[in-house]
Amino acid sequence: MDVGMMWFDPDPRSGFGDKIEKAAAYYRGKYGRTPTLCYVHPATAGGASPSAVGGVEVRTTRSVLPNHYWLGIGVRNAGSN
């Protein structure tokens, strides 16, 4: 993913999956496309490594701050258009 939308949600009352689904819904409304990939900090994922939430692939990385969700369209194959 080269470009994406950063979403911040520190609400302790919402679950991890709910936060991703809320961010994905906002992304769809704003950009007219469904995100396929979401990067989160390992601490935000709660130590678990979920593979997908609502059709959005989830990956952990320390490059994203805790409580932030970086959503966008994943690149399947860099050699194809």
TORBA-174630 format. One record per residue (C-alpha): y, z, x negated; chain; residue in one letter. Coordinates in nm, 2 decimals. Layout:
residues N
REC,Y,Z,X,A,A
...
***
This chain:
residues 81
REC,0.00,0.00,0.00,A,M
REC,0.33,-0.11,-0.15,A,D
REC,0.57,-0.01,0.13,A,V
REC,0.53,0.26,0.39,A,G
REC,0.70,0.52,0.60,A,M
REC,0.73,0.89,0.49,A,M
REC,0.68,1.14,0.77,A,W
REC,0.75,1.52,0.73,A,F
REC,0.58,1.77,0.96,A,D
REC,0.56,2.13,0.86,A,P
REC,0.47,2.26,1.21,A,D
REC,0.18,2.52,1.16,A,P
REC,0.09,2.49,1.53,A,R
REC,-0.02,2.13,1.51,A,S
REC,-0.35,2.02,1.36,A,G
REC,-0.38,1.78,1.07,A,F
REC,-0.52,1.50,1.29,A,G
REC,-0.26,1.55,1.55,A,D
REC,0.02,1.51,1.29,A,K
REC,-0.12,1.19,1.16,A,I
REC,-0.16,1.05,1.52,A,E
REC,0.20,1.15,1.60,A,K
REC,0.32,0.98,1.28,A,A
REC,0.11,0.67,1.35,A,A
REC,0.25,0.65,1.71,A,A
REC,0.61,0.67,1.57,A,Y
REC,0.53,0.40,1.31,A,Y
REC,0.39,0.17,1.59,A,R
REC,0.70,0.22,1.80,A,G
REC,0.94,0.16,1.51,A,K
REC,0.77,-0.13,1.33,A,Y
REC,0.55,-0.29,1.60,A,G
REC,0.23,-0.26,1.39,A,R
REC,-0.04,0.00,1.36,A,T
REC,-0.06,0.17,1.02,A,P
REC,-0.40,0.15,0.85,A,T
REC,-0.35,0.39,0.57,A,L
REC,-0.21,0.74,0.52,A,C
REC,-0.17,0.93,0.20,A,Y
REC,-0.13,1.31,0.20,A,V
REC,-0.12,1.59,-0.05,A,H
REC,-0.46,1.76,-0.09,A,P
REC,-0.31,2.09,0.02,A,A
REC,-0.19,1.92,0.34,A,T
REC,-0.54,1.81,0.41,A,A
REC,-0.65,2.17,0.39,A,G
REC,-0.90,2.11,0.11,A,G
REC,-1.10,1.87,0.32,A,A
REC,-1.10,1.49,0.26,A,S
REC,-1.10,1.33,0.60,A,P
REC,-1.18,0.96,0.58,A,S
REC,-1.00,0.85,0.90,A,A
REC,-0.79,0.98,1.19,A,V
REC,-0.75,0.76,1.49,A,G
REC,-0.83,0.45,1.30,A,G
REC,-0.60,0.53,1.01,A,V
REC,-0.77,0.57,0.67,A,E
REC,-0.67,0.90,0.51,A,V
REC,-0.65,0.94,0.13,A,R
REC,-0.53,1.24,-0.07,A,T
REC,-0.29,1.22,-0.37,A,T
REC,-0.08,1.47,-0.55,A,R
REC,0.20,1.20,-0.56,A,S
REC,0.29,1.29,-0.20,A,V
REC,0.45,1.63,-0.14,A,L
REC,0.28,1.89,0.09,A,P
REC,0.35,1.84,0.46,A,N
REC,0.45,1.48,0.40,A,H
REC,0.25,1.18,0.53,A,Y
REC,0.30,0.84,0.38,A,W
REC,0.18,0.57,0.63,A,L
REC,0.17,0.20,0.60,A,G
REC,-0.05,-0.11,0.60,A,I
REC,-0.32,-0.09,0.33,A,G
REC,-0.39,-0.38,0.11,A,V
REC,-0.76,-0.49,0.15,A,R
REC,-0.77,-0.74,-0.13,A,N
REC,-0.49,-0.80,-0.37,A,A
REC,-0.60,-1.16,-0.43,A,G
REC,-0.59,-1.27,-0.06,A,S
REC,-0.29,-1.34,0.16,A,N
***
